[in-house]
Each structure stands twice: as C-alpha cells, then as structure tokens.
Amino acid sequence: MSQDTAPPETDTTGEWAAGGTLFAGTLMMIVGIMDVFQGIAAIAEDDVYTRVGDYVYEFNLTTWGFIHLILGVVVAITGYGILKGLYWGRVAGITLAALNIVAQFLFVPYQPWWALFSMAVSVFVIWALAHDKSYGKDAFETPGTSGTSGPSGTPGTPAM
C-alpha cells in the first residue's frame, strides 16, 4: 500500500488576485477622489491645464471637468463597493476601469503622465477583479457541504 506524500498544488494566482482585489478597491477610491479634484480644477480654472500639441478630438476643458467629476464620484463609490465585497462592485469596477482607460486616453493632451498612470492602474484593477475567484464563492454552496456532487449527481450534496 503506497501513500502519496506529494504536497498539494496551490494556486497562487488566486491569492494574488484576492490581495489585488483589496488593493484594486483602494486604488479605485484614490483614483476616484483624484478624478474629482481633477474635475474641480478643470471646471474652476481653465488656466490650470495646458494643451500639449494638437489632436483630432477636442473637448472644452470645462466639459472634461464635468466628465472627470462625475466619473470620479462613481469610481470612488465603486471602489467602496469592492472593498465591502459586493458583487455589483466587481462588475461595475471592471466596467468603470475600462471606461476610465478610454477617458484618460482622450485626456492625454492635458495631463499625459497622470493619464498614463491612471490607465495602468485601471488595467491592474481589471486584472485583479477578473481573476479573483473568492467573489461569490460561498453564495453557491449549501451550508455544511463542500460543493461536491453526491450519488444522485446533484450539486451541493455530500459524496458518500
């Protein structure tokens, strides 16, 4: 009789993503607050930002201010939802991070370094939220079972 003494394989990607989700929620709150400040600065004073070069697309800076103000508030609220572990926070976080990438890409003429940094943060947020396997994991398991299928083949019944 032989015993298998090999250590169980561990998936460190899930652990990184779970820690990354906490970090992603924090980053979304910080980026949201910074976007609010960025929007207020653009609305209050048009001399704060200078345009770097000419681009095909052009918005009024006050319009950009309102876009960043509204997007910043929604991103900060979503970051709070992610930190609380809410499912809508995860879905909205991925969606808003993708929207933030587009908005920051279009804002590159005004703040190139901040826009690139914010796009990189948004890519990390999407990765962390998409790879975290612990979101909603317990919602589908029946209490007292390990989620294995029993002889009847129904999920949630313990195996005999």
Phi, psi and chi 1 to 4 in degrees:
 res  aa     phi    psi   chi1   chi2   chi3   chi4
   1 MET       -  125.2 -166.9  175.2 -131.3      -
   2 SER  -112.2  147.9   65.5      -      -      -
   3 GLN  -113.9  139.3  -68.7 -177.9  -27.8      -
   4 ASP   -88.8  110.8 -174.0   16.7      -      -
   5 THR  -102.9   13.6   57.9      -      -      -
   6 ALA   -69.3  138.6      -      -      -      -
   7 PRO   -66.5  146.6   22.3  -29.3      -      -
   8 PRO   -65.8  146.2   23.5  -30.9      -      -
   9 GLU   -73.8  136.6  -65.7 -178.6   21.7      -
  10 THR  -113.5  145.0   58.0      -      -      -
  11 ASP  -102.2   99.8 -178.4   20.7      -      -
  12 THR   -78.0  -14.5   57.5      -      -      -
  13 THR   -64.3  -40.0  -54.8      -      -      -
  14 GLY   -63.9  -39.1      -      -      -      -
  15 GLU   -66.3  -42.4  -65.9  169.7    4.6      -
  16 TRP   -63.4  -41.0  -86.8   92.9      -      -
  17 ALA   -68.8  -37.0      -      -      -      -
  18 ALA   -65.6  -44.0      -      -      -      -
  19 GLY   -67.1  -35.0      -      -      -      -
  20 GLY   -67.0  -31.1      -      -      -      -
  21 THR   -66.6  -42.5  -60.0      -      -      -
  22 LEU   -60.9  -45.4  175.7   66.3      -      -
  23 PHE   -66.1  -38.3 -170.0   53.2      -      -
  24 ALA   -64.2  -41.3      -      -      -      -
  25 GLY   -62.7  -42.0      -      -      -      -
  26 THR   -64.7  -44.6  -54.8      -      -      -
  27 LEU   -63.2  -38.6  -78.0  176.2      -      -
  28 MET   -65.2  -37.5  -77.5 -168.8   74.1      -
  29 MET   -66.0  -41.8  -73.4 -174.1   66.6      -
  30 ILE   -67.2  -46.3  -69.1  170.5      -      -
  31 VAL   -63.9  -37.6  167.1      -      -      -
  32 GLY   -62.6  -45.1      -      -      -      -
  33 ILE   -65.3  -41.2  -68.2  168.9      -      -
  34 MET   -64.9  -36.7  -67.0  -60.5  -67.0      -
  35 ASP   -65.5  -35.9  -83.4   -9.0      -      -
  36 VAL   -62.6  -47.0  166.7      -      -      -
  37 PHE   -63.2  -39.6  -70.5  144.1      -      -
  38 GLN   -62.7  -41.4 -167.7  174.6   11.4      -
  39 GLY   -66.7  -42.3      -      -      -      -
  40 ILE   -62.7  -42.0  -69.2  170.8      -      -
  41 ALA   -64.2  -37.7      -      -      -      -
  42 ALA   -71.9  -34.8      -      -      -      -
  43 ILE   -73.7  -43.7  -67.7  168.2      -      -
  44 ALA   -71.7  -40.7      -      -      -      -
  45 GLU  -143.4  113.5 -166.1   70.4   38.0      -
  46 ASP   -72.2  -10.9  -78.2  -14.4      -      -
  47 ASP   -86.4   -3.3  -63.9  -23.8      -      -
  48 VAL   -68.9  -40.3  172.9      -      -      -
  49 TYR  -106.1  139.4  -62.7  108.4      -      -
  50 THR  -113.0  146.0   51.6      -      -      -
  51 ARG   -84.4  132.5 -168.5  172.0  178.9   88.3
  52 VAL  -101.4  100.2 -178.6      -      -      -
  53 GLY    77.4  177.2      -      -      -      -
  54 ASP  -105.0  140.7  -72.9  -29.3      -      -
  55 TYR  -129.6  160.9  -71.0   85.1      -      -
  56 VAL   -66.3  -43.0  174.1      -      -      -
  57 TYR   -90.3  142.3   52.9   90.0      -      -
  58 GLU  -149.6  122.8 -176.4  175.9  -22.1      -
  59 PHE  -114.9  155.4  -76.5  143.7      -      -
  60 ASN   -65.4  143.4 -177.2   -1.3      -      -
  61 LEU   -65.0  -31.1 -166.1   55.7      -      -
  62 THR   -66.3  -37.3  -54.5      -      -      -
  63 THR   -61.9  -43.7  -55.0      -      -      -
  64 TRP   -61.7  -36.3  -86.8  117.9      -      -
  65 GLY   -61.1  -45.1      -      -      -      -
  66 PHE   -68.6  -36.5  -78.0  110.0      -      -
  67 ILE   -61.3  -47.6  -70.0  170.8      -      -
  68 HIS   -69.0  -35.0  -79.1  -71.2      -      -
  69 LEU   -63.8  -49.3 -177.9   67.0      -      -
  70 ILE   -67.8  -45.6  -67.2  167.0      -      -
  71 LEU   -63.3  -38.1 -173.3   62.5      -      -
  72 GLY   -64.1  -42.2      -      -      -      -
  73 VAL   -63.8  -45.3  168.5      -      -      -
  74 VAL   -66.6  -39.1  174.9      -      -      -
  75 VAL   -66.3  -40.4  166.4      -      -      -
  76 ALA   -65.5  -41.3      -      -      -      -
  77 ILE   -64.2  -39.6  -69.4  170.0      -      -
  78 THR   -66.3  -39.0  -57.3      -      -      -
  79 GLY   -59.2  -39.5      -      -      -      -
  80 TYR   -64.4  -41.0  179.0   74.8      -      -
  81 GLY   -62.7  -36.7      -      -      -      -
  82 ILE   -67.1  -42.6  -69.4  169.6      -      -
  83 LEU   -64.6  -29.8  -69.9  176.8      -      -
  84 LYS   -80.6   -8.3  -65.8  -60.4  -89.3 -177.7
  85 GLY    80.2   22.7      -      -      -      -
  86 LEU   -81.4  141.5  -57.1  173.2      -      -
  87 TYR   -64.9  -40.0 -177.7   74.5      -      -
  88 TRP   -62.8  -28.9   65.4  -97.2      -      -
  89 GLY   -64.7  -37.8      -      -      -      -
  90 ARG   -67.6  -47.8  179.4 -178.4 -174.3  178.3
  91 VAL   -64.7  -47.3  173.8      -      -      -
  92 ALA   -66.1  -33.0      -      -      -      -
  93 GLY   -64.0  -44.2      -      -      -      -
  94 ILE   -65.1  -43.7  -67.8  171.5      -      -
  95 THR   -64.6  -47.1  -55.8      -      -      -
  96 LEU   -70.3  -31.9  -73.8  172.6      -      -
  97 ALA   -65.3  -40.1      -      -      -      -
  98 ALA   -65.8  -41.4      -      -      -      -
  99 LEU   -65.0  -37.1 -176.6   62.7      -      -
 100 ASN   -66.0  -35.2 -168.3   41.2      -      -
 101 ILE   -61.4  -44.9  -70.6  172.0      -      -
 102 VAL   -65.0  -45.8  172.7      -      -      -
 103 ALA   -63.3  -41.8      -      -      -      -
 104 GLN   -70.0  -33.4  -67.1  -63.2  -26.8      -
 105 PHE   -62.6  -40.5  177.2   75.7      -      -
 106 LEU   -73.8  -19.1  -65.9  173.7      -      -
 107 PHE   -91.8    0.0 -161.0   68.0      -      -
 108 VAL   -52.4  -38.3  165.2      -      -      -
 109 PRO   -61.7  -22.2  -21.4   29.5      -      -
 110 TYR   -96.9  -40.0  -63.2  101.9      -      -
 111 GLN  -139.3   78.1  -76.7  -73.9  -30.5      -
 112 PRO   -63.2  -44.0    6.5  -10.0      -      -
 113 TRP   -72.0  -42.4  -69.2  109.1      -      -
 114 TRP   -65.1  -38.7  173.9 -107.1      -      -
 115 ALA   -63.4  -43.0      -      -      -      -
 116 LEU   -65.4  -41.2  -68.5  173.7      -      -
 117 PHE   -63.2  -44.7  172.9   74.8      -      -
 118 SER   -65.2  -35.8 -174.3      -      -      -
 119 MET   -65.9  -40.2  -74.8 -171.0  -77.1      -
 120 ALA   -64.5  -41.5      -      -      -      -
 121 VAL   -62.0  -41.6  166.2      -      -      -
 122 SER   -65.0  -37.2  -64.6      -      -      -
 123 VAL   -63.7  -42.7  167.6      -      -      -
 124 PHE   -62.9  -40.8  172.5   76.9      -      -
 125 VAL   -61.4  -44.4  166.3      -      -      -
 126 ILE   -61.4  -44.5  -69.2  170.7      -      -
 127 TRP   -61.7  -47.8  174.0   84.9      -      -
 128 ALA   -64.6  -42.4      -      -      -      -
 129 LEU   -72.6  -30.8  -65.9  177.0      -      -
 130 ALA   -78.1  -24.5      -      -      -      -
 131 HIS  -101.3   -5.6  -78.9   86.4      -      -
 132 ASP   -76.8  112.8 -172.8    6.6      -      -
 133 LYS   -86.2   -7.5  -63.2  175.1 -174.2  168.4
 134 SER   -83.8  -12.3   65.6      -      -      -
 135 TYR   -67.8  120.7 -108.0   87.9      -      -
 136 GLY    69.4   13.6      -      -      -      -
 137 LYS   -63.4  -41.9  179.5  179.3  176.9 -175.8
 138 ASP   -81.3  -10.3  -62.8  -30.9      -      -
 139 ALA   -70.0  -23.7      -      -      -      -
 140 PHE  -104.1    0.3  -60.4  109.3      -      -
 141 GLU  -100.0  139.8  -69.8 -176.2    5.0      -
 142 THR   -78.8  136.9  -53.3      -      -      -
 143 PRO   -57.6  136.0  -20.8   28.7      -      -
 144 GLY    88.9    0.5      -      -      -      -
 145 THR  -123.4  164.0   64.3      -      -      -
 146 SER  -103.0   10.4   61.8      -      -      -
 147 GLY    82.6   12.1      -      -      -      -
 148 THR   -84.6  159.2   58.7      -      -      -
 149 SER   -96.2  142.0   24.3      -      -      -
 150 GLY   -90.7 -167.6      -      -      -      -
 151 PRO   -63.4  -27.2   -0.7    0.7      -      -
 152 SER   -81.2   -9.6   62.3      -      -      -
 153 GLY    83.2    7.6      -      -      -      -
 154 THR   -87.1  134.2   56.9      -      -      -
 155 PRO   -67.4  147.1    5.6   -6.5      -      -
 156 GLY    91.3   -5.9      -      -      -      -
 157 THR   -97.0  137.6   55.8      -      -      -
 158 PRO   -68.3  144.4   17.6  -23.1      -      -
 159 ALA   -74.1  146.7      -      -      -      -
 160 MET   -94.3      -  -60.5 -102.0  168.5      -
